[in-house]
């Protein structure tokens, strides 16, 4: 009987500890959820400011979803001046690379910014540190550039000792422009408030 009481006390003690831990984790989540969300929103705001043209609206407040991509519009006194959305390059050297791509309504790149990566410092992280390389995407469209690194016969530089990272970014940005071309009618229609131009619409030409 004594053994059974000791086992019961042990089970109860473990239950109490687990319950307290669960309550503390829940409280921590409640306390930190808002600050984390605010920090993420601010980080996105800063990134959008870097890839979108001058605008008078709040792109995050006017986001729309087209085929699972959240698109943030930039308007200059009501006129659509550009848009941005995130693409993911799954084939970086050290894992996925997240890229925010700003696109002009005519289908050309406004700017890009890598928002998250795990590439090797001093090598692959040139996709962030090498500003001249990052800026080389500006004004590029699907039809006026070979969307590969020079080592593969394309127009984009690679970095000394690091080809995989820039190759992944170039491929992902090209994919963003291909998505826009295929869904241009749907995207522009949604951004201009035309709810009938929804996912699946064919894209218009440039």
Number of C-alpha atoms within 10 A of each C-alpha: 6 7 8 9 10 11 12 12 12 12 12 12 12 12 12 12 12 12 12 12 12 12 12 12 12 11 12 11 12 11 11 10 11 11 11 12 11 11 11 12 13 12 12 15 14 11 20 25 14 17 22 25 19 13 18 12 14 13 20 16 9 13 19 18 15 17 13 8 13 14 21 23 28 29 21 13 10 11 11 16 18 25 26 26 20 20 18 21 20 14 16 21 19 14 13 18 23 20 22 23 26 33 28 19 17 14 21 21 27 23 23 27 20 20 15 13 21 14 21 13 9 12 15 24 18 21 22 17 14 11 11 11 17 18 13 15 19 16 14 19 21 17 8 9 12 17 22 20 21 14 12 13 10 14 15 19 16 21 19 10 9 17 19 17 26 24 25 21 27 21 15 23 24 18 17 25 21 16 15 21 19 17 22 24 20 24 28 21 17 20 23 14 11 12 11 10 20 18 18 12 15 14 17 13 10 10
